[in-house]
Amino acid sequence: MGMPLELNTMIVTKGNEKRVVDNVFQIEKKGYRLYPLEVPLSIHKTKNGERAGTGIIKKLELEQNKTVVTYELIKLHSTN
């Protein structure tokens, strides 16, 4: 029996993102998740929350029932 696989079209951070360098961040997710690479995706703090920004995923690492997403923040939306 294989592991379930999720396809995601937005990045949900839940405030767990870590800055790698400049505008590049990493977030670790439980389970195996696929995301489109090299295309702009909405970044949200929560699944149903407002858009916090726009990012482009540069790298996905899937191993040991987790996914590490490395993305570049290309636009930050104001949180007035």
C-alpha positions in Angstrom: 0.0 0.0 0.0 1.5 3.3 -1.1 1.5 6.7 0.6 -1.3 9.1 -0.3 -0.2 11.9 -2.6 -1.7 15.4 -2.6 -1.7 17.9 -5.4 -1.5 21.5 -4.2 -2.0 24.7 -6.2 -1.2 27.2 -3.4 1.4 27.4 -0.6 -0.1 27.4 2.9 2.5 28.3 5.5 0.7 28.4 8.8 3.5 30.6 9.9 6.0 27.7 9.7 8.2 29.0 6.8 11.9 29.5 7.4 14.0 32.0 5.5 16.9 30.4 3.6 18.4 33.5 2.1 16.9 36.8 0.9 13.5 36.1 -0.5 13.9 32.3 -0.5 12.0 30.3 2.1 11.5 26.6 3.0 8.5 24.9 4.5 8.1 21.3 5.6 4.8 19.5 5.1 3.7 16.2 6.4 3.0 13.6 3.7 3.8 13.7 0.0 2.7 16.7 -1.9 3.1 17.8 -5.5 3.2 21.5 -6.5 3.7 23.1 -9.9 7.3 24.3 -10.3 8.5 27.6 -11.7 5.0 29.2 -11.9 3.6 31.9 -9.6 1.4 30.4 -6.8 -0.6 32.2 -4.1 0.9 32.1 -0.6 -1.6 32.0 2.3 -1.0 31.7 6.0 -4.1 29.5 6.4 -6.0 27.5 3.8 -9.0 29.9 3.8 -7.1 33.0 4.7 -6.3 36.0 2.5 -3.4 35.9 0.1 -0.2 36.9 1.9 2.0 37.0 -1.3 3.0 35.2 -4.4 5.8 32.7 -4.7 7.6 30.4 -7.2 8.6 27.0 -6.1 12.2 26.3 -7.0 12.6 22.8 -5.4 10.6 19.9 -4.0 12.0 17.2 -1.8 9.8 14.2 -1.0 11.2 11.6 1.4 10.3 9.9 4.7 6.6 10.8 4.4 7.3 14.6 4.2 7.7 17.2 1.6 10.2 20.1 1.8 9.1 23.0 -0.4 11.7 25.7 -1.3 10.1 28.8 -2.8 11.0 32.3 -3.8 8.7 35.1 -2.6 8.2 37.3 -5.6 5.5 39.6 -4.3 4.4 40.4 -0.8 0.8 41.6 -0.3 0.3 44.3 2.3 -1.5 43.3 5.5 -3.2 46.6 6.3 
